Amino acid sequence: MTHHEIYGTLYVVPTPIGNLEDMTFRAIRILKEVSLVAAEDTRQTKQLFHYFDISTPLVSYHEHNKHQRERMLIDYLKQGKSLALVSDAGMPAISDPGFEMVHAAIQASIKVVVLPGANAAICALVGSGLPTQNFYFYGFLPRKRKEVETVLKELQSIRGTLIFYESPYRLKGTLKLLHEQYKGRKIALAREISKRFEEYLRGTTDEM
């Protein structure tokens, strides 16, 4: 009998990024069937659980406690109990906590099952109208201007569509830097994806 058969399973479960109808039937079933759910923000996940009538126990797993929680959750899985990992919205481990937990589970020979589901980066890419055959997802840019400039310079050699997450409060400053370093390049801004006021702005860095 292998470890996979003795240990529980770690399920990575995407949650809605806006519209609750983005939740899949399978995701709801898994969240009801596992013994425990590790959530980035238990308060946020409780709202989701209330909507879908899920009563599975919750434990927090976020940026500030992930290392101490990891050992506890791995021990839990080794007892033969399965758990699900969720973030506030979208796919865990993509600009959200989760990578370290998945890595630790694999190192411990624990089975990891990732459910498909909502992801803002891929939705934005497809809706942008920009080429999709080659793309590079960076995630959130650094906060300091000099660091952003360095990152953008390093990425200039990449042939493909670049995808960034950015705060609306820093968007104007970032657009100015993109205009300086990527003059005339096609760009799309996507906001409120999957929500009521979803919007895309498409053009060039000069126009934006």
Buried (B, 14 or more C-beta within 10 A) or exposed (E): EEEEEEBBBBBBBBBBBBEEEBBBEEBBEBBBEBBBBBBBBBEBBEEBBEEEEBEBEBBBBBEEEBEEBBEEBBEBBBEEBBBBBBBBBBBBBBBBBBEBBBEBBEEBEBBBEBBEBBBBBBBBBEBBEBEEEEBEBBEEBEEEEEEBBEBBEEBEEEEEBBBBBBEEEBEEBBBEBBBEBBEEBBBBBBBEBBEEEBEBEBEEBEEB
